[in-house]
Amino acid sequence: MELEWLLEGGVTSPLGYQASGVYAGIKTYGEEPRYDVGILFSTADARVAGVFTKNRVVGAPVELCRERVATGRGRAVVANSGCSNVAMGEQGRVAARAMARHAAKRLGVPEEDVLVGSTGVIGRPLPIDKIEQGILASTPTVDGGALFARAIMTTDLVPKQRAVRFSEGGRTYTVGGVAKGSGMVHPDMATVFCFMTTDAPAEIEWLRGVLRRAADVSLNMVDVDMDTSTSDTMLLFANGTAGGTEVCDGHPIASALEHAIVSVATALARDLARDGEGAKTLIEVRVRGAKTLADARAAARTVASSPLVKTMVTGRDPNLGRVMAAVGRSGAEVDVDRTSVFIGDACAFERGSPTNVAYDVIRRALDAPEVVISVDLGLGAEAATAWGCDLTEGYVRINASYTT
């Protein structure tokens, strides 16, 4: 089954979805025109699954979403940037519910079918009056996905949207997605909003399982700065508008639909890493030869998140022992005498010993918009891939003056 990637496709590419984005005066940073309140809406009843941050400090929107996705139903998500509504106690909970209530009234759907996302500064009151005005000014349309993508951005430099289409069993199905996240990005589940849609029908338990698996190989394999957010929210809507019977385990299109969902989530994960705060280089870490999948993931994530590996890439400095050190502290089973490290196609360590590859070759491999670091543990057949970015002075500047 081949996927057709849709040029300029996004979260409203599947049938039956509309979105909007407006400026309500919450966000004071970023290039104009600014947007800071967005709505994503399914015109038909939909199933919805969600995964959320594992940080024990969470915002009121995460609490509300966890409660509502437990029903498996959802019609919309209303989101804002500029204020995360975190650490605000009961005041924050009241504001999150008010946000959902205003959106439900605007859309004409039950309040319990509206989910909420807020991202931005922690410990500041949510300006609910501005958000209400933004919601009233919103008119979701099929073409509004790009505006919604802009409305959820914080320090992101570019909006992130992806969509694919495939045909199976005489029908055509589409999967779309949108994401934001540039700093405070680290599993679990990486610091992002990621909202995904499909026009396929899906049984709720199947949908939940697919979303968990998709998150594990995409957003949970991304790192920018080793900080996990309080607001991470990943939602997957399935409204069945394209027709057919509900997809479940063993369904004829189950494999194809899961492949499409995972592909969109992975593409968005790469986009997030590429747009890390201050980043100039996307780092892809490929680990193979691990004894277990957990080992492969741990090793890949540790290398991708290592500040020393990140700054090695920043300076194009072939200090490759840093990769070996990160692998060794990852918690994965490692035998240094079986471990090999590659930068691009250049083998830097072969079975635990440095090769005679010239440093200039390594420098050239590091001096690229995308750098691939490969590690072969030589112990088994499991593999995993993680994504990160270099660590630059730009990251320090952004975060040294974030609220001032």
Secondary structure as UniProt FT lines:
FT   STRAND          4..5
FT   TURN            7..8
FT   TURN            11..12
FT   TURN            15..16
FT   STRAND          17..22
FT   STRAND          37..52
FT   HELIX           60..69
FT   TURN            70..72
FT   STRAND          73..83
FT   HELIX           89..107
FT   HELIX           111..113
FT   STRAND          114..121
FT   TURN            122..123
FT   HELIX           128..136
FT   TURN            142..144
FT   HELIX           145..151
FT   STRAND          160..168
FT   TURN            169..170
FT   STRAND          171..180
FT   TURN            187..189
FT   STRAND          193..198
FT   HELIX           204..217
FT   HELIX           219..221
FT   STRAND          233..238
FT   TURN            241..242
FT   TURN            249..250
FT   TURN            252..253
FT   HELIX           254..274
FT   TURN            277..278
FT   STRAND          282..290
FT   HELIX           293..305
FT   HELIX           307..314
FT   TURN            315..316
FT   HELIX           321..328
FT   HELIX           336..338
FT   STRAND          340..343
FT   TURN            344..345
FT   STRAND          346..350
FT   TURN            351..352
FT   STRAND          353..354
FT   HELIX           359..366
FT   STRAND          370..376
FT   STRAND          382..389
FT   HELIX           393..400
FT   TURN            402..403
//
